[in-house]
């Protein structure tokens, strides 16, 4: 696995994004909506750094299942329970890829009479976009990192419900998911190996690249 963003880099970028959001939504009723399940770690860290009163909920859509590519259809399986009418909605995503999930949510929240609809995504894959980004009047788009066209895991993102708890974001080597190999090193093992190797090459399917 090649590390794209270290835990330190993620922490600093989340702080920067939270500071901008705090400034731009000051004095406005803000509803922060996380896209389950991949965004839960990012959302938790972001929420702790946004210095504003907010209401919080989650929405769940399904488009991947246990595959590594989207099915092309995003289905809402759990909608928000809070009343977002008149609120400035900030949707928190782990990754914006083809834009299918996001366009589904834009349409869904467009029926809820929100004041504005903005998106804060940890990762963005503009090279994969097939649905244009259209947020409507007053909508803002916050991006943590631009992501290469690779299958990434860690920091909440998974492959077949694994790798979510890795403290960094990394590229999963193709032989792992093509052979459905599900052996995962624990965070403790990863951290220990990383410290001993100085974030150089690790043994097995994991490797670390300085960026």
Secondary structure, DSSP 4 states (H G I P E B T S, - for coil): -EEEE-HHHHHHHHHHHHHHHHHHTTTS-EEEEEEETTTHHHHHHHHHH--S-EEEEEEEEES-TTSSS--S--EEEE---S--TT-EEEEEEEEE-SSHHHHHHHHHHTTTT-SEEEEEEEEE-GGG--S-----TT--EEEEEE--SS-EEBTTB-BTTBSTT-SSEEEPPHHHHHTT------HHHHHHHHHHHTS-PPSTT------
